[in-house]
């Protein structure tokens, strides 16, 4: 299913992006759960208007421990004028610094800002780590690794285009363990279930 614009006419007048994001988060959690080892599990969290997330947790004797998180970015979280954006970036950076894998998916076609550049900028000043200036739709997977006393960010960035297909992203669940997240298949299934053709 080619990527659609859920935030402008005609689609935004026919279907709620909030319902779509919620459904997509569920499809993502289901797909991730189907691939996880037995002591891991994925749960979607939907808290309008800012959070559409899938958390992957590992069961331990002390209770579940967060190992990775996947965020479907919303207009509120993408808007650089929103003070919550700085908090969102800080929370993702804190997660990465503690070894939690992070994925962000931005299909919001309104507003500016670039969360990838802000996250990457907390780890490096290398301009090669940043997106081109006109990048507004993208999906990126991240993980960190230690190099001596430094924490190095590794990322797998993908520019997205309306009408294009979505990538498969590596979701880090442990030091060198990844689960492939097929964002295209889950997006298509969410569209089918919301009768978006």
C-alpha positions in Angstrom: 0.0 0.0 0.0 1.6 3.3 -1.0 2.0 5.9 1.8 -1.1 8.2 2.0 -1.5 11.7 3.3 -3.6 11.2 6.5 -3.4 14.8 7.5 -4.8 16.7 4.4 -7.9 16.4 2.2 -9.4 14.3 1.0 -8.3 11.5 3.4 -8.4 13.6 6.6 -12.0 14.4 6.0 -12.9 10.8 5.6 -10.9 9.1 8.3 -9.4 10.2 11.7 -5.6 10.0 11.8 -5.9 9.3 15.5 -7.9 6.1 14.9 -5.5 5.1 12.1 -2.4 5.6 14.4 -4.0 3.7 17.1 -4.8 0.8 14.8 -1.4 0.9 13.2 0.2 0.7 16.7 -1.8 -2.4 17.4 -0.8 -4.0 14.1 2.9 -3.2 14.8 2.6 -4.7 18.3 1.0 -7.9 16.9 3.8 -8.2 14.2 6.6 -7.6 16.7 5.1 -10.1 19.3 5.0 -12.8 16.6 8.8 -12.6 16.3 9.9 -12.1 19.9 11.6 -14.7 22.1 9.3 -16.1 24.8 10.5 -13.8 27.6 9.7 -10.6 25.6 6.4 -9.0 24.8 5.2 -5.9 22.9 2.4 -3.6 24.0 0.9 -0.6 22.2 0.2 2.6 24.2 -2.2 5.3 22.8 -2.6 8.5 24.7 -4.1 11.2 22.5 -2.8 13.6 21.3 0.9 12.9 21.7 1.6 9.2 22.2 1.1 6.3 19.8 3.8 3.9 20.9 4.8 0.3 20.9 6.9 -0.7 23.9 8.9 -4.0 23.9 9.5 -5.3 27.4 11.5 -8.2 28.8 10.0 -10.3 31.7 12.3 -10.5 34.6 12.0 -11.7 38.2 11.6 -8.0 39.3 8.9 -7.3 36.6 8.9 -6.1 33.0 11.9 -4.1 31.8 11.7 -1.8 28.8 14.1 -2.8 26.0 12.8 -0.9 23.0 10.2 1.6 21.9 8.6 2.5 18.6 6.9 5.9 18.2 4.4 6.9 15.5 4.9 10.6 15.6 1.9 12.9 15.8 1.4 16.5 14.6 1.8 17.7 18.2 5.1 15.9 18.7 6.4 17.1 15.3 5.6 20.8 15.8 8.8 22.6 16.7 6.7 25.4 18.4 5.4 22.9 20.9 7.5 22.8 24.1 6.7 19.1 24.5 9.0 18.4 21.5 12.1 19.1 23.6 10.8 16.7 26.3 10.1 14.0 23.7 13.6 14.3 22.2 15.1 14.3 25.7 13.1 11.2 26.7 14.2 9.3 23.5 17.9 10.3 24.1 17.7 9.1 27.8 16.2 5.8 26.6 19.0 5.4 24.1 21.7 6.2 26.6 20.4 3.4 28.9 20.5 0.9 26.0 16.9 1.0 24.9 16.4 0.6 21.2 14.3 3.4 19.6 12.3 3.7 16.3 10.5 6.8 15.2 8.1 6.9 12.2 7.0 10.3 10.8 4.2 10.3 8.3 2.8 13.6 9.4 2.6 15.9 6.4 1.9 19.1 8.3 4.4 21.2 10.3 8.1 21.4 10.3 10.9 20.3 12.6 13.1 17.3 12.3 13.2 15.0 15.3 15.9 12.8 13.8 18.3 15.7 13.5 17.5 16.7 17.1 18.1 13.2 18.4 21.3 12.7 16.4 22.5 16.2 17.4 22.6 15.0 21.1 25.2 12.4 20.2 27.3 13.9 17.3 28.1 17.1 15.4 28.8 15.2 12.2 26.6 16.7 9.5 26.5 13.3 7.6 24.3 12.0 10.5 21.6 14.5 9.6 18.8 14.5 7.0 18.8 16.8 4.0 17.0 20.1 4.8 13.8 19.2 2.9 13.2 15.8 4.7 9.9 15.9 6.5 8.7 12.3 6.2 11.0 9.6 7.5 11.5 6.5 9.6 14.6 5.8 11.7 15.8 3.0 13.9 18.4 3.7 16.6 20.6 1.9 19.1 23.6 2.9 21.1 26.8 1.2 21.9 29.7 2.1 24.2 33.1 3.0 22.9 35.3 3.5 26.0 33.7 6.3 27.9 31.6 7.5 24.9 28.2 6.4 23.9 27.9 6.1 20.1 24.6 6.4 18.3 23.9 4.1 15.4 21.0 4.8 13.1 19.2 3.4 10.1 17.4 6.4 8.5 14.9 6.1 5.6 13.4 9.0 3.8 9.7 8.4 3.0 7.6 9.8 0.2 3.9 10.0 -0.4 3.0 7.2 -2.8 6.1 5.3 -1.8 6.5 2.1 0.2 7.6 2.0 3.8 10.8 0.3 5.0 11.5 -2.7 7.2 13.3 -1.3 10.3 15.7 -3.1 12.7 14.2 -2.8 16.2 17.0 -3.4 18.7 15.8 -5.6 21.7 19.2 -6.5 23.2 22.9 -5.7 22.6 23.1 -7.4 19.2 19.6 -8.7 18.8 17.1 -7.1 16.4 13.5 -7.8 15.3 12.6 -6.7 11.8 9.7 -4.4 11.8 7.8 -4.5 8.5 6.2 -1.0 8.5 4.8 -1.6 5.0 2.9 -4.7 5.9 1.5 -3.3 9.2 0.6 0.0 7.5 -1.3 -1.9 4.7 -3.1 -4.0 7.3 -4.1 -0.9 9.3 -5.4 0.7 6.1 -7.4 -2.4 5.3 -8.9 -2.6 8.7 -9.9 1.1 8.6 -11.3 0.6 5.1 -8.8 3.1 3.6 -8.2 2.1 -0.1 
